[in-house]
Amino acid sequence: MAYYLEDQIKNLIDNGYFYSEHDLKKFITKDGLDLPYGNKVYHVANATLPFDRTTDDIIKGIDGVSTANEPTLYKGQTYLIPTIKIVKELPPNLLGETSGVSSIGRTFNHVKAFVDYAGRYEKILPGSKGTIWIEVSPKPFNIKIPEVLSLNNMRIKDLNYSKEVETLKGEKVLYDKANKQLTDSKYFDKNKVIMGINLKDADAHNNIGFEARNTDKVIYLEEGANNWQDFFKEIKPTEQFEFEKNKDYIFATSELIRVAEGYLGEMAHSSDEFGDFRAHYAAFFGPLFGDNGGNRAVMEITAMKNHTFVHGQPICKVGFHNTAGKLENGYDGKYDLQEIATPGKFFDYDPKN
């Protein structure tokens, strides 16, 4: 199995598989397709996947709010928003996999995509047809969305591509902060690398991470539009850190990761072997991410119970997958060259000044 890159995704659009009221070619990324949402938001009582029925059955009788009004989505509530349409059935060898776009990855918004009848999140199965919807559950912040934006990204996997990544041992994929390659077997698990939490290396403000505040203020999803101190408390370097149950945090890994040409990286949402918590990186690590000698991965972390961690303690795994081709140009991700945890693009935080 291997993932399509931009030219292959463009071909699918040219061949009439996908439709949007927006110009979809403007939403193609190096290794996926951002899913621009449609013009209505539907506030629903519960999260309800449409198994053997349509989303229209779920929202029947609910008046949608126009995205032109830039509605506020409130924490603890659930919203359904249509995105693109699959006009022609996906071929039997193609599987869509979705994830929140990296830009919303530090606002703790839970965004999941689905299609009618499937009864599954994040998997757009071969043969799928119809509208791809997203379910948005803000936590712990209220968010105000602009008229046009993508909250979700879709990667396309070719199931006919038989070559799998079996091992990363010996590959130049993991480094320490001095950009020295790490090769010890403790860092590797077949096609995955194991990464620890950074509690020591700080930015110019002597911060290593952030804790989400309990606030009713609203985040506007526009770059640099929000005062970070309204939404986060800073965390200083420490020998050990206690995650409190149900609180939300932003931390970076102690190691640096590099995704070579021909690969995608994907962080597992959680792993019981490291503790009872959710450590997540929105979207994928694209090809050539960290090609300068490695970049840290920045994570949202939500603990399901109190947990104490020390510097470098394993906290996540990143799996590597093949791409069905090579990029003509390098990775141009917003968070390439990141050196430490930050609140993200929607906040006025500068880790260097």
Phi, psi and omega per residue, in radians:
M1 nan 2.471 -3.122
A2 -2.598 2.695 -3.062
Y3 -1.692 2.451 3.089
Y4 -1.199 2.649 3.018
L5 -1.922 -3.090 -2.916
E6 -0.993 -0.732 -3.097
D7 -1.150 -0.654 3.134
Q8 -1.226 -0.612 3.094
I9 -1.219 -0.685 3.069
K10 -1.038 -0.692 3.121
N11 -1.100 -0.664 3.096
L12 -1.104 -0.711 3.106
I13 -1.151 -0.781 3.130
D14 -1.067 -0.539 -3.127
N15 -1.556 0.177 2.965
G16 1.421 0.350 -3.140
Y17 -1.346 -0.577 -3.050
F18 -2.160 2.563 3.093
Y19 -2.407 2.526 3.011
S20 -2.603 2.711 3.027
E21 -1.189 -0.270 3.080
H22 -1.709 2.859 3.091
D23 -1.324 1.786 -3.013
L24 -1.108 -0.461 -3.121
K25 -1.136 -0.398 3.075
K26 -1.319 -0.188 -3.098
F27 -1.879 0.100 3.066
I28 -1.308 2.303 3.041
T29 -1.815 -3.141 -3.141
K30 -1.050 -0.514 -3.016
D31 -2.445 0.412 -3.129
G32 -3.066 -2.967 3.133
L33 -2.311 2.020 2.996
D34 -1.191 2.500 -3.051
L35 -1.831 1.668 3.120
P36 -1.136 2.351 -3.117
Y37 -1.415 2.856 -3.094
G38 -1.452 -2.766 -2.956
N39 -1.748 0.147 -3.141
K40 -2.381 2.554 3.048
V41 -2.108 2.310 -3.112
Y42 -2.039 2.126 3.116
H43 -1.534 2.048 -3.080
V44 -2.002 2.775 -3.057
A45 -1.272 -0.641 -3.065
N46 -2.485 2.793 2.969
A47 -1.240 2.118 -3.077
T48 -2.441 1.902 3.102
L49 -1.357 2.364 3.138
P50 -1.406 1.600 3.062
F51 -1.706 2.126 -3.085
D52 1.009 0.522 3.023
R53 -2.772 3.130 -3.090
T54 -1.852 2.842 3.057
T55 -1.181 -0.512 3.078
D56 -1.040 -0.560 3.067
D57 -1.123 -0.649 -3.098
I58 -1.248 -0.707 -3.048
I59 -1.618 0.077 -3.134
K60 -0.979 2.213 3.135
G61 1.547 -0.075 3.125
I62 -1.732 2.202 3.106
D63 -1.410 2.127 3.102
G64 -1.339 2.680 3.085
V65 -1.784 2.330 -3.101
S66 -1.196 2.358 3.067
T67 -1.201 -0.291 3.066
A68 -1.106 -0.390 3.110
N69 -1.496 0.035 -3.126
E70 0.834 1.121 -3.044
P71 -1.176 2.727 3.034
T72 -1.665 2.280 3.071
L73 -1.796 2.194 -2.960
Y74 -1.697 2.491 -3.134
K75 -1.069 2.517 -3.128
G76 1.445 -0.034 3.127
Q77 -1.911 2.928 -3.113
T78 -2.203 2.372 -3.082
Y79 -2.303 2.534 3.050
L80 -2.015 2.332 -3.110
I81 -2.370 2.229 3.077
P82 -1.282 2.601 3.043
T83 -2.105 -2.181 -3.075
I84 -1.416 2.873 3.065
K85 -1.881 2.395 2.944
I86 -1.557 1.870 -3.015
V87 -1.425 -0.717 3.089
K88 -1.939 2.453 -3.131
E89 -0.924 2.370 3.061
L90 -1.054 2.365 3.118
P91 -1.014 2.748 -3.073
P92 -1.111 -0.270 -3.132
N93 -1.709 0.015 -3.066
L94 -1.979 2.302 3.103
L95 -2.185 2.263 3.048
G96 -1.625 2.363 3.072
E97 -2.183 2.259 -3.022
T98 -2.033 2.739 3.103
S99 -2.770 2.751 3.050
G100 -1.068 2.506 3.104
V101 -1.159 2.658 -3.039
S102 -1.095 -0.499 -3.082
S103 -1.146 -0.470 3.117
I104 -1.673 0.084 -2.999
G105 -1.168 -0.197 -3.130
R106 -2.057 0.339 3.012
T107 -1.882 0.012 3.057
F108 1.080 0.469 3.056
N109 -1.411 2.205 3.066
H110 -1.534 1.917 -3.099
V111 -2.137 2.111 -3.127
K112 -2.256 2.443 -3.136
A113 -1.816 2.708 3.108
F114 -2.801 2.886 3.023
V115 -2.160 2.831 -3.127
D116 -1.043 2.577 3.010
Y117 1.331 -0.354 -2.981
A118 -1.346 -0.632 -3.106
G119 1.193 0.492 -3.128
R120 -2.418 2.432 2.998
Y121 -1.515 2.618 2.888
E122 1.193 -0.013 3.104
K123 -2.122 2.069 3.057
I124 -1.802 1.732 -2.897
L125 -1.282 2.716 3.004
P126 -0.919 2.426 -3.111
G127 1.528 -0.091 -3.141
S128 -1.129 2.565 3.109
K129 -2.650 2.570 3.134
G130 1.973 -2.946 -3.067
T131 -1.374 2.373 2.948
I132 -1.545 2.108 3.116
W133 -1.784 2.724 2.962
I134 -2.091 2.484 3.032
E135 -1.831 2.120 -3.073
V136 -1.990 2.169 3.126
S137 -2.242 1.589 -3.106
P138 -1.072 2.382 3.090
K139 -2.884 2.184 0.032
P140 -1.754 0.271 -3.041
F141 -2.032 2.617 2.899
N142 -1.326 2.515 3.138
I143 -2.284 2.480 3.062
K144 -1.898 2.137 -3.035
I145 -1.762 2.473 3.063
P146 -1.314 3.021 -3.067
E147 -1.118 -0.664 -3.118
V148 -2.221 2.174 3.119
L149 -2.929 2.808 2.985
S150 -1.976 2.273 3.054
L151 -1.845 -0.180 -3.045
N152 -2.403 2.649 3.115
N153 -2.207 2.550 3.103
M154 -2.094 2.261 2.960
R155 -1.737 2.572 -3.136
I156 -1.937 2.132 -3.115
K157 -1.861 2.265 3.079
D158 -1.582 1.925 -3.071
L159 -1.307 -0.239 3.134
N160 -1.431 -0.215 -3.138
Y161 -1.397 1.913 -2.907
S162 -1.429 -0.423 -3.038
K163 -1.251 2.237 3.106
E164 -2.007 2.691 3.011
V165 -1.364 2.052 -3.071
E166 -1.736 -0.586 -3.141
T167 -2.671 2.655 3.090
L168 -2.005 0.018 -3.126
K169 -1.029 2.195 -3.129
G170 1.590 -0.271 3.103
E171 -1.320 2.627 3.125
K172 -1.511 1.380 -3.053
V173 -2.159 -0.279 -3.032
L174 -2.412 2.401 -3.052
Y175 -2.431 2.764 2.976
D176 -1.552 -3.127 -3.025
K177 -1.175 -0.312 3.070
A178 -1.562 0.196 -3.135
N179 1.122 0.484 3.036
K180 -1.557 2.294 -3.108
Q181 -1.124 2.386 3.102
L182 -1.755 2.253 -3.064
T183 -2.216 -0.105 -3.106
D184 -1.047 2.463 -3.071
S185 -1.093 -0.349 -3.130
K186 -1.133 -0.316 -3.117
Y187 -1.577 -0.052 -2.979
F188 -2.207 2.450 3.053
D189 -2.472 1.546 -3.093
K190 0.998 -1.968 -3.097
N191 -1.634 0.326 -3.096
K192 -2.150 2.647 2.960
V193 -1.925 2.567 -3.128
I194 -1.840 2.220 -3.043
M195 -2.161 2.544 -3.117
G196 -1.757 3.072 -3.119
I197 -1.656 2.454 3.085
N198 -1.586 2.096 3.068
L199 -2.109 0.063 -3.036
K200 -2.089 -0.749 -3.022
D201 -1.400 2.023 -3.000
A202 -1.887 2.867 3.061
D203 -1.551 -2.936 -3.083
A204 -1.132 -0.336 3.123
H205 -1.696 0.156 -3.092
N206 1.091 0.650 3.090
N207 -1.925 2.463 3.067
I208 -1.968 -0.256 -3.095
G209 -2.998 -3.047 -3.066
F210 -2.536 2.541 3.044
E211 -1.965 2.313 -3.139
A212 -1.207 2.324 3.090
R213 -1.381 2.757 2.976
N214 -1.545 1.805 -3.034
T215 -2.514 2.670 3.049
D216 -1.764 0.093 3.082
K217 -1.164 2.809 -3.002
V218 -1.949 2.283 3.020
I219 -1.495 2.211 3.002
Y220 -1.656 2.214 -3.037
L221 -1.408 1.223 3.056
E222 -2.433 2.450 -3.016
E223 -1.002 2.199 3.078
G224 1.224 0.229 -2.983
A225 -1.492 -0.116 -3.005
N226 -2.184 2.457 3.060
N227 -1.291 1.997 -3.030
W228 -1.059 -0.540 -3.097
Q229 -1.230 -0.295 3.055
D230 -1.251 -0.351 -2.977
F231 -2.114 -0.292 -3.050
F232 -2.386 2.619 2.921
K233 -1.842 2.419 3.130
E234 -1.396 2.684 3.118
I235 -2.114 2.251 -3.073
K236 -1.627 2.835 3.115
P237 -0.966 2.517 -3.068
T238 -2.741 2.742 3.096
E239 -1.301 -0.589 3.079
Q240 -2.586 2.742 -3.085
F241 -2.404 2.405 3.110
E242 -1.812 2.037 3.011
F243 -1.381 2.278 3.124
E244 -1.635 2.477 -3.096
K245 -0.922 2.278 3.049
N246 1.208 0.133 3.037
K247 -1.617 2.777 -3.030
D248 -2.026 2.403 -3.034
Y249 -2.398 2.770 2.970
I250 -2.109 2.180 3.091
F251 -2.422 2.826 3.039
A252 -1.890 2.869 3.060
T253 -1.412 2.714 3.092
S254 -1.359 -0.486 3.096
E255 -1.660 2.881 3.087
L256 -1.949 2.456 -3.078
I257 -1.983 2.551 3.054
R258 -2.242 2.275 3.099
V259 -1.882 1.886 -3.069
A260 -1.234 2.839 3.048
E261 -1.005 2.383 -3.118
G262 1.670 -0.014 -3.130
Y263 -2.211 2.759 2.825
L264 -2.129 2.580 3.017
G265 -1.950 2.558 -3.131
E266 -2.477 2.151 3.112
M267 -1.436 2.269 3.048
A268 -1.133 2.436 -3.075
H269 -1.111 -0.584 -3.135
S270 -2.835 2.817 3.112
S271 -2.639 2.003 -3.089
D272 -1.076 -0.393 -3.094
E273 -1.201 -0.318 3.136
F274 -1.785 -0.208 -3.130
G275 2.480 3.031 -3.084
D276 -1.661 1.391 -3.135
F277 -2.728 2.974 3.091
R278 -1.995 1.995 3.050
A279 -1.972 2.120 -2.945
H280 -2.452 2.450 2.969
Y281 -2.034 2.110 -3.132
A282 -1.154 2.411 3.118
A283 1.189 -2.963 -3.086
F284 -1.762 2.867 2.907
F285 -1.565 1.983 -3.042
G286 -1.276 2.894 3.085
P287 -0.966 2.367 3.129
L288 1.285 0.202 2.973
F289 -1.072 2.262 3.129
G290 1.263 0.420 -3.060
D291 -1.236 -0.094 3.109
N292 -1.488 0.173 -3.096
G293 2.027 0.239 3.053
G294 1.889 2.511 3.020
N295 -2.247 2.636 3.036
R296 -1.235 2.646 2.970
A297 -1.679 2.316 3.131
V298 -1.857 2.281 -2.956
M299 -2.123 2.575 2.781
E300 -1.472 2.355 3.112
I301 -2.268 2.212 3.040
T302 -2.194 2.106 -3.111
A303 -1.538 2.408 3.084
M304 -1.549 -0.250 2.986
K305 -2.702 2.974 3.136
N306 -1.096 2.333 -3.139
H307 -2.381 2.388 3.038
T308 -1.893 2.245 3.140
F309 -2.137 2.594 2.995
V310 -1.919 2.863 -3.110
H311 -1.010 2.295 3.100
G312 1.478 -0.079 -3.133
Q313 -1.139 2.340 -3.114
P314 -0.970 2.362 -3.097
I315 -2.357 -0.303 -3.111
C316 -2.743 2.869 3.007
K317 -2.161 2.514 3.044
V318 -2.105 2.099 3.129
G319 -1.590 2.580 3.135
F320 -1.948 2.410 -3.137
H321 -2.313 2.722 3.122
N322 -1.359 2.671 2.940
T323 -1.859 2.701 -3.102
A324 -1.588 1.011 -3.104
G325 2.475 -2.982 -3.140
K326 -2.277 2.632 3.114
L327 -1.346 2.479 3.039
E328 -1.342 -0.586 3.140
N329 -2.100 2.809 -3.099
G330 -1.215 2.969 3.100
Y331 -1.117 2.352 -3.090
D332 -2.123 0.561 -3.081
G333 -1.132 2.589 -3.142
K334 -1.031 -0.609 -3.010
Y335 -1.796 0.229 2.956
D336 -1.148 2.623 -3.099
L337 1.237 0.217 3.106
Q338 -1.200 2.424 -3.065
E339 -1.927 -0.290 -3.037
I340 -2.817 2.969 3.105
A341 -1.177 2.401 3.036
T342 -2.410 2.828 3.084
P343 -1.189 -0.301 3.093
G344 1.879 3.134 -2.900
K345 -1.200 -0.397 -3.070
F346 -1.466 0.012 -3.069
F347 -2.074 2.670 -3.064
D348 -1.526 0.841 -3.113
Y349 -1.862 2.249 3.086
D350 -2.046 1.929 -3.064
P351 -1.214 -0.187 -3.091
K352 -1.811 -0.235 -3.106
N353 -2.379 nan nan
